[in-house]
Amino acid sequence: MRDSEDRDDREAESRAVASGMEWAMRITVVGFEMVVPGVLGVWLDEKLGTKLVFTLIGFALGLSWALWHLLKMTGKPGGPKT
């Protein structure tokens, strides 16, 4: 009887760790979605000699995209998630 309880505890712990890793990956992706467009904007501003134009556009688009993605991920249970 004790063996089956230990096995159930290990399985529950494994599921919890897997769920935590999944959410860590999702949050990392959202972070990259926020930052990468802004960094590309900085690079474009340097190449084109503009001042903050593409940086601001990049960060604004990145923030918008990341918030949309975060809302979609945390939406209704049973709804479509990416």
N, C-alpha and C positions, 0 to 999 in steps of 0.2 A: 504494500500500500504506500509506503514511504517513497519508493522509487517513482511511482506515477505522480506523486505530488511534487517531487523534485523536478521531474521532467516538465510538468505543467508550469512550474515557476520559471524554469529556464526558457521555455517557449514564450511565456508572457514577457520576460525580460528582453528576449530577442526581438519581439514585436515592438516593444517600447523603444529600443535602440534604433531599430529600422525606421520607425516613424519619426524619431528625432533627427536622424540623418536625412530623411526625405525633406523635412521642413527646413533644415539647415541649408540644403541644396537650393530649395525654392527661394529662400531669403537671399542667398548669395546671387542667384540669377537676377532677382529684382534689384539688388545693389548694382550689379554690372549694367543693367538696363538704365539705371539713373546716371551713372558716371560716364560710360563709354561715349554716348553722343556729345556730352560736354567736352570731353577730351578731344574728340574729333573736331569740335568747333574751335577749340584753342589752336589745334594744328592748322586748321583752315585759316584762321585769323592771322597766324604767323606767316603762312605761305602767301596770302593775298594782301597782307599789310593793312588789314582792317583792325579796328579796335573793338573788341568785345561783341561784335555783331553776331558772328557764328557761334561764339562761346555761349552767349545768352540764349540763342535759338536752340543750340544743342542741349543745354541743360534743361530748358523749358520742355522740349520734346521728350527728353529722357525721363524727366519727372512725370510728365503726363502718361507716357507709355508704362512706366513702372507702377504708377498708381492704378491704372486700368488693369494691369496684369495682376496686381495684388488683390484688387477687389474681385476679379474673376476667380482667383485661386481660393479666396475665402468666402465665396458666394454660398448660395443655397446648398444644403447637403443633398447629395444625389444629382445635382446639376452637372453640366459639363465643366470639366476642369482641365487645365493644361499644365 
